[in-house]
Amino acid sequence: MEFILREAERLIQKHKTRNPFEIADCLNINVLYRPLGKLKGIYIYTRRSRYICINNDLDSPARRLVCAHEIGHDRFHRHLAKMNPQAQELISYDMSSKPEREANVFAAEILLPDDEVIRLINDAEMNFFRAARELYVPPELMDFKFQILKSRGYRLEAPLNATGDFLKK
């Protein structure tokens, strides 16, 4: 997990933003909006060009999450798309795979600053689910952030155990 967190932090520092759309732009990744049916997003590498295709039916917070998740695929799984044209479908449909978990960890680190999450969970009137709503992310992504914070020594208990397939729902 450390290599994922280091890359997320490197991108945040280099581009001075946590906005995944700005990061994608800085990385010369084309972000497109298309009708994708039940798919929320897909990462495509073709002819030396990189694309993040986001379902145009999603609301703004979901688009932000999908963009961050797909940047994770660009950073860590581009080789799968290069080696096998079918890999894009593999990445999209095998939501329980290691690449999906890694992309979710990357998205959690990009979208959820440690200090903001800690501030919210220390608020006596806040609970796990309300904090996730406050940050415009699904509880499953908050669970991935809790896993990151636990690896940094925080003692936290999440009321769920998210799997990599929550974007499939």
RAMO-V380720 format. One record per residue. RES is the residue in one small letter. SS is DSSP state (a for helix, b for strand, c for the rest). NEAR is the number of other C-alpha atoms within 12 Angstrom. Layout:
BEGIN
RES&SS&NEAR + RES&SS&NEAR
END
This chain:
BEGIN
m&c&26 + e&a&17 + f&a&17 + i&a&30 + l&a&34 + r&a&19 + e&a&25 + a&a&39 + e&a&26 + r&a&20 + l&a&30 + i&a&28 + q&a&15 + k&a&16 + h&a&20 + k&c&16 + t&c&22 + r&c&30 + n&c&29 + p&a&39 + f&a&32 + e&a&24 + i&a&35 + a&a&35 + d&a&22 + c&a&20 + l&c&23 + n&c&17 + i&c&31 + n&b&29 + v&b&33 + l&b&25 + y&b&24 + r&b&20 + p&c&16 + l&c&17 + g&c&15 + k&c&18 + l&c&29 + k&c&34 + g&b&40 + i&b&45 + y&b&48 + i&b&36 + y&b&32 + t&b&22 + r&c&10 + r&c&14 + s&b&18 + r&b&30 + y&b&31 + i&b&41 + c&b&35 + i&b&36 + n&b&28 + n&c&23 + d&c&19 + l&c&24 + d&c&16 + s&a&18 + p&a&22 + a&a&28 + r&a&33 + r&a&37 + l&a&42 + v&a&47 + c&a&45 + a&a&46 + h&a&48 + e&a&48 + i&a&54 + g&a&42 + h&a&42 + d&a&40 + r&a&33 + f&a&30 + h&a&32 + r&a&30 + h&a&23 + l&a&24 + a&a&30 + k&a&22 + m&a&13 + n&c&17 + p&c&18 + q&c&19 + a&a&24 + q&a&32 + e&a&19 + l&a&23 + i&a&39 + s&a&36 + y&a&25 + d&c&23 + m&c&28 + s&c&21 + s&c&18 + k&a&21 + p&a&37 + e&a&37 + r&a&35 + e&a&38 + a&a&46 + n&a&47 + v&a&44 + f&a&46 + a&a&49 + a&a&45 + e&a&44 + i&a&46 + l&a&42 + l&c&43 + p&c&27 + d&a&25 + d&a&15 + e&a&20 + v&a&36 + i&a&26 + r&a&19 + l&a&24 + i&a&29 + n&a&16 + d&c&14 + a&c&12 + e&c&12 + m&c&18 + n&c&23 + f&a&32 + f&a&24 + r&a&20 + a&a&31 + a&a&30 + r&a&19 + e&a&21 + l&c&30 + y&c&24 + v&c&35 + p&c&32 + p&a&29 + e&a&34 + l&a&45 + m&a&47 + d&a&35 + f&a&41 + k&a&44 + f&a&35 + q&a&32 + i&a&33 + l&a&30 + k&a&18 + s&a&16 + r&c&15 + g&c&10 + y&c&18 + r&c&15 + l&c&24 + e&c&18 + a&c&26 + p&c&15 + l&c&19 + n&c&18 + a&c&25 + t&c&28 + g&c&30 + d&c&26 + f&a&31 + l&a&36 + k&a&21 + k&c&14
END
